[in-house]
């Protein structure tokens, strides 16, 4: 009997996503799989499983005609459903998909060009509108498209599907290259297999408590792991509907996301911490009265530090709309583990841990019963399933950390990717790490782990994230996490744009010194009180972190280096600061020429320093 003839077959029986989509097309052909919103109540486009299967076959047949099996295809699409058809077209043809962000007119394409070169892409799959724009715009030379074949998939006829030839695929076959966000370095192509994807989708299904009644609404970019694997592939795995919208539509008016959840009675939707912050700031009381969020069961949050304050404020703000704090689902993952590593209990409140700040600076965990001035509240990101191992390791000695120690997070399991494309040395270093301990009896010394580069600790199996190993600022022997300093800075003055600052250290005359780079809100550009802002920033950082600032740079709105997923690229900020290439509005530093400019500010900060307790002086 064919595996496709049994309606009750489980996705666990399949070894590839191609088998899974063929099964859906045969058994749920007329069921709407994906919808894309033009407005909250208007669908610009939709695809049934049967239509998606047919489009994928047509695209695959076109790729096969070009003899591109095993080659890489760059996927460049505006938000919509064309990307999904192209992604599956690659899988059907045995071509390795390389999702990338869509180019914008007159935008620098250095990162996109680097991805295309690193992946050794042979073809670009895109839409007619993007292709026309690139061919007539100034981006053509930047991308060096002359050596690549370009194909507008939205112009292909479905009649081509008849020429498609099924490929011999297994769970070990590479499905796509997920390029890392590049928040701490040059983007690398993570090799994700069909087996990685199916295991991770099974993890998400179990962790989120998903069923055939699940309804997914999402705005996340589909060229990133959370958007692709969480919002696009998970609904396919479950065989349930998915409603998508443009990230730009959400960012312009966050209420649109919540309206879509309310209108479609979504059960699962989410995004990074900043998305919830944005809703808190932008949604009006009048808009609240129109929302019904009672269907929302899993409000996942990850991809950046999850803040307890955000969870509290969002739950309080939207409680009148039926939102329950228990719906919040903090989770942790990354491209190198396909997507998710750990997550909490679906019906439980998020777990938090109050720790002493001073101990945390020394990589020690000292818990307190309640939050207070000298403590920090860290939100737990759940536990890992039994068939995956998560350990905390001293990054220098490569030995296991005790439960009261902060260390590097290492992961082993079927969701861990195959390595970095065409980078054997980095693959060996990151994906084939072994513990140095010789007295561990659980087999952990004999299996390879992936070194995440993230810092955290485990308490009763719950994983807590504290920061990035490369981003930690070490001044006078104490560890300071940049995201905590950045939050202090943005809250110090209303002119400073949230989620748009970077804290890092530089070496100055043999010692590490703190530098702040911060965007200014557009509405304050013409009425900027520079001395007040810089004074507030320095006072706040001194008071909260016991650190004086070597330099503060205020830059124009939208100019801070970020990854395509919106994360701050701190190392890129540091490089631009040292090179003098930031889009500076005003700056201050301890350099003599700048000291004279802000004499009053220096005196004000000196006064604050003298008032602090000895333990806070620097």
N, C-alpha and C positions, 0 to 999 in steps of 0.2 A: 504493500500500500504506500502511495506517495505521502511524504510528510505533510504535503500541502492540502490533503483531502480531509484532515481531521480538524474540525472547528475548535476542539478542546485542547489542542496541542499548546504546550507552554513555550514561551520564548527561549527557555533554557535548553530546549532541544536543538536550537540552531547554532551553527558555528560562525555564521557571518551575517552582517546586516542585509546583504543581498537576499539571502534565504528568507530573512524575516519580512522584508518588504514584499517579496513575491507571495509569501503566505498571506499577508494582509490584503494584497491586491486580489487574490483568488477568493478569499473568504469574507472580505469586507470591502468589496470593490466600490460600492456606491457610498460608503461612509465618508463624510467630510473629515479629512485628516488635518489640514492646515487652513487657517483663514488669516488674511492680513487686513488690518483696519486702516481705512482712510480717515474715518472719524470714529467716535465711540460706538455709534450705531450703524455705521456704513462699512461694509466689507468691500475693499478695493479688488480683492482677488481671493480665490479659494481653490483647494486641490482635494479631490478624493484620493483614496489609496490607488484606485484603478488609474486615474489620470496621472498621478505621480509616477507609477510604474511605467506607463506608456512614454512619458516624457524622458524618464531616465533611460529607457531602452533606445530612444531616438538619439539622445546625446551620446550614449555609449557607442552606438553604431557609427556615428560620425567620428568619434575618437579612434575606433578600431579601423576605420577606413584610412586613417592617417598613420596606422601602425604605431600607436603610442602606448601599447601595453607596457606597464612597469615604469613609464616615464612620469614626470610631475606636471600637474596642471595648476596654474595660478588661478584662483577664483576671485574675481573682482565684481561685486554687485552692490547696488544700492539696496537698502532694506526692502524686503519683499519676498516672494516665493520662488523667484528664478534661481536664487542661490541653492535652495533645497533640491530642486530638480537637477542642477548641475553637480551638486555634491554626490547625489546618488548615481548620476550618469557616469561619474568617474569610477565609483565603486563597481558598477555593472561592467565597465570596460577593463577593470584591473589597472586603472590609472590612479596614481597617488595624488589625492586632492591636496592643495595648499591654500586654505582659506586666508584671505587678507582683507584689510580694510579698503573700502572703495576710494579711489582717488578723487580729490576735489580740484577744480580748476585753479591754476596758479599756486597750488600747494607744493611745497618741497616734498619730493618723493624718495628721499635718500633711504629711508627704512624699507619702503616697498621694493626699491631697486636692490637693496641688500638681500631681502628675502628671495627675490627672483633669482639672484645670482647664486646664493647659497644652496637653494633647492635645485639648481640647474634645470629650471622649468623649461619645457619645450613648447608649451601652449598656454595661452591665457583664455579662459572662459569668462565671458562677460555679457552685458546686454548691448543692444544696438545704440541706446542713448549714451552709455559710457564710452563706447568705441568711437562714436561720432565726435563726442566732446574731446577725447584725447587726440584724435587725429587732426582736429582743428585748433586745439589749444596749445599752450606753451609747454605742456607736460611731456610731449612726445619724446623730445631729446633727453629729458631727465630720466625717463624710464628705460631708454634705449630699447624701444620695442621692435626695432628692425630685425633683431635676431629671433624673435618669437612669433609663432603662428597665433593669430587672434581669431576667435570664433564667438559670434553673437548667438548664444543658444536660444534666445527668444524668437529668432527668425527661422529655426529649424522646423520642418514638418514632422508631425507624428507618424507619417507614413514610413519614415526611416526606421521606425522601431522593428519592422519586419526583417531588417537585415542584421539585427543584433545577434551575436553569438555568445552564449553563456561561457563564462570563464571558470577555470578550476581555481577556486579560492578555498582557503582554510582559515582557521582561527589565528594562525601565525602570519597570514598575509597582511602587509601594511595597508591600512585604510587611508590614512592621511597624515600630513605633517602639521602639528599644532605649534606654530611659532610662539615662543614665550613672549611675555609682554615687554621684556627688556627693562624692567624697573631697576635692576642693578647691573646691567651689562648689555652686551650686544645680543639681539634676539637669536635664539637657537631653535632649530626645527626638531621638535619632539616626535619620535616615531611611534604612532599609535596603531596597533593592530586591531583587527576585527575582534579577536579574543579579549583584548583590553577593554574595548567598548562594551561588549556584551556583559562582561563581569561587572564593570562599573555601573551599567544601567540596572543590573540586578541589585547592586548595593543601594542605589538611589531608591529603587522601588521598595525595598525592605525598610530602609532608614526613614523614608518619608511616609511610610504606611500607605502607599498608593494602591488603588484598586481600579476596577473597570469603570468606576463612577468618577474618577479623577478628571478634573477640567483644568488645563494649564493656560494661563495668560502670561505673556512675557514681552518685554521691550528690549532685553539685552541684545547687543550685537551678535549676530549668528556666526561671525568669523572668530569669535572667542569661545573658549571651552565651556564656560557657564551657559552662554546663549545656545551654542550648538548642541552640546551633550545633555544639558539640563532641560532646555525649552523645546528643542527640535527632536532629538533622538529619544528622549524618555517617553513622550507621548506615543511615538511609533512603537516603542518596546511594549507599552501598555495596550496599544490599540485604542487610544482615547483622543478626543479632539484637542487641538492646540490653537490658541488665538494669539497672533503676533501683532506688534505695532512697532513703529520706527523709534529708535532711541532718541532722535531729535525731537519727535513729538512729545515724548516724555519729558525731556530736559527743558523744552520751552514751556510746557504746562504740565507739571507733575500730576495734576488732578485727572488728566486723561488716563493714566495708569489705573488709578483707583476707580474711576468711572467704568473702565473696561472690566475690572474685577467684579464690580457691583452689577453691571449689566449682564455679563455672561455667567454669573454665579460661580466664579472660579474658586477652586479649592486649593490650588498651588500656584504661587507666584512669589517673586523675590528679586533681590539684587544686592549690591554692596551697601555698606552702612550709609554712604552719602545719599543714596536714593531715599531712604527713610527720613534723613535730615532735611532733604529738599522738600519733601511732602509736609513736614512739620512747619517749615518756614513759609511755604507758598500757598497752601490750601487755606481758603478763607472760611469763616464760620458759616456763611451763606452756602458755600459748596458742601460743607460737612452735612448739612441738612438733607442733601440729595443722595447721599451714599448709603448703601447697605453692604457692609463687609462681613456679615455674619457667616457667609459660606466659606470664608478664607480659613483653611485648616493648617496650611504650611506656608508661613512667610519666611522663606529661607534668606539668610544673610551671611555673606562671606566675601572672599576676594580682597578684603582689606580689614584692618582691626575693627572688631565689633565692639561698640561702646555701650556700656550699661545705661548711660544717661540717655542715649538715643532710644533704646528699647523702652525705657520708662516714659519718655516724653511722647513717643509715637503711640504707645498703648493708651496713655491718658488722653491724648488729643482725639483719638479715633474710637475710643470706647463707646461714645454715643452712637456711632455708626454700626455697632455690633462687633467691632474688632476685639478679640481676646488676646491677652498677653501670652497665653499658652501657645498661640499660633506661631510665635516667633521661633525660628529654627536656626540657631547659629551653627555653622558648619565650616569645615576646613578642607582645602584641597588645592590642586595646582595642575598645570598641564602635564607635568611629568608623571602624575599618577592618574592620568586620563581626565579625572575631575575630582570626585569626592574622596577624602581620606577618612573623615570622621563626621558624625552628626549625633544629635541628641535623641531623646524620646519625643515622639510626635505630640503627645498630649500633655507633656510635662512643661513646667516653667523653665526658662533658661537658667542654667546653673552659674552662679558667680562666686568668685573667691576674692576676699579682701586680704591684701598682703602689705607688709611694711615696705615703704618706698626705699628706705635706707638699705634694707637687706636685699631687695631686688637689684639695687645698684652693684651688689657684690655677688650676683647670681645665686642668691639664697632665697628660699621661700619661707617666710614667717607669717603665718595666717593670723588675722584678727577677726573677731566675731562681727564687728560692724565697721562700716566705712567712716573714716574721720580724716582730719587734715594730713596726717602723716602716713596714710594708707592709700593704696590704689586698688580699684575694683577691676578685676579681669573677668571677662565673660568666657565660660567654657564652650568648647566647640564639639562636645559630644565624645562618643567612644567609637572605636574601630571594630568592624566585624571580626568574627573568630578566624576567618581564613586570610586575614591580613594582620601583619605585625607592625606595631608602632612602638618605638623605643626612644628614650632620651639619652643622648651620648655627649660626653665631654669632647668638644671638637679638637682639642689638642692631644689628649691621651688616648682617645678613641675607646674609652671605657664607659660602661653604663653609669648614669647618674642616679643618685639616691632621689627619693620622692621629694625631698626638700631642696633640690638643686635645679637650676635652669640649665638646659643644655640644648644641643642641636637635635631636631626631630629627624629620625630616620624611619623609613617605611619599606616594608617588603610585602609582596603579594601579587596576585594575578592582574591587578589594575596598574601596576607599575609598568611604564612604557619600555620600549625596546632600547632606548638610548637617544642620543642626538644625531641627527642626520649628518653623515660625512665628517663626524668629529670624534674619532676613536679615543683620543686622549681624554677629552672632556667626559665622554661616556664612561670610560674606565674609572675616572676619578669620582664621578657623581653617582653612577648606577651600580658600581661594583665595590662598595665599601664593606669592610669586615671589621667586626669588633676585635679589640686587642685582648679582651678579657679571656682568661683561660679557665676560670672557675665557675662558668655559667653552665648549668645542666639542661637548659631548655632548647639547646640546638642553635641558639642565636649566633654563636660564633662561627658556625659553618655555612650560613646562608648570606648571600649578598644583599645589601640594603641600598636604597636610594637616599642620598644625603640631601635633604630639602633646602638647607641654608637658612631655615627658619629656627627661631629659638622658642622654647616653651618648657612646660613641665606637665607631669601626670599626677593627678590626685584621685585615687580610687577609680582608676581607669579613665577618668575625664581628662581630655586634652585641653590645655590652656596655652595660648600663643602670646608671646611677649614681644617679638620683633624679628627683624632680619639680621642675620649674622654680619653681613657686609655693611649694614647701615648703622649698627650700634656705635654710638659716640662714646669714646673712652677718654675722660679728662680727669687727671690726677688719680688714676687708678679706679675710678668709679664709672659704671656703665650707665648711660642715659639713652633712652629709646626715643628716636627722632619724632615718632608719631605723637608722643606725649608732649614734647616741646612745641610741636606744630599746633596742637590743639590749644595750648596755653596762649600762643601768639595770636591765633585767629580770634580768640575770645577777648583779647586785650583792648580791641578798638573796633567799632562798627564799620570802619572804612576798609577793614581787611577781609578779603574774600575767603569764605570757608573752603576747606579742602583744596587750597591753592597755595600752600607754602611748603618750604623745604628747610629742614635743619640738618646741618652736617658740620664736620670739623675739618680744619686745615692745620698744617704744621706751620707755625710762625716762630722763628728764632728758637727752634728746638722744642717747642711745646705745642700740644694740641689746643686749638682755640675754636670756639663756637661761632658759626656763621648762620644767619637767618636770611632766606630769600622769600619774599611774600608778595603776592599779587594784591592790587588795590581794587575795590569794587568800582565798577564803571561810573556809578552815580556820584562818587566822591572825587572824580578826577579833577574837577574844576574848583573844588573847595577843600583842597588838601591841606590840613594842618600838620605838616611833616614833623615838627618838633614834638607836638603832642603825641602823635602816633609812635614815633621812635621812643619817646619817654615811657609810654605805656607798655610797649613791648619789652623794653629792658627791665622795667620794674617787675613786670609779671614773671619773666623768666628767672630773675634773681629770687623772687619770693617763692615761686613754686618749685624751682629746681636747684637753687643755690649756685647758679652759673651766671657769670657775666658774659656779655656778648662781645665778640671781637668786631663783628661787622653785621649791619642790618641793611638789606637792599630791598627797596620797594620797586616793584616792576609793574609793567602795564598789564591790564586785564587780558587773560588768555595767552600770555607769553611764557608761562612757566613750562619747562619740559615735562611732558606726561607721556605715558604709554598710550597706545590706541584704546586701551580699556579704561583710561582715566586715572591710573596710578601715577603718583609723583615719581619722576626719575631723579632721585636724589644725587646719584653719582654724575648724571648729566648736568644737573644744576651746579654741582661742585666744579666740574670741568669748565662750564661756561663762566662761573664766577672768577676762577683763576685766569681764564683767557680774556676776561673783560667783554664778553659777548652777550650778556644779559640785556634785555630791553629796559634799562634803568630809568626810573622817574626821579627818585632821590635815594641817596645812600649815606651811611655813616659808618666810619670804622675808626680804629685806634691809630690809623696812620695820621701823621701830623697835619697833612693838608685838610683832612676831614675833621679833625678835632677842633680846629679853629672855626670851622663852619658852625659847629654846634656846641659852643662853650657852655651855654646855659643848660643844655641837656646833660652834659658831662657833670656839671655841678649838682644837678638834680639827682642823677643816679648815684653819685658819690654819697649824697645825703641818705639815700635809701640804704645803701650798703652799710653805713655806720649804724643804722637803726636795727639791722638784722642781728639775730643771735650769732654767737661765734661759729656754730656749726653750719650756718648758712653763708658765712663770709667767704669770698673768693679772692 
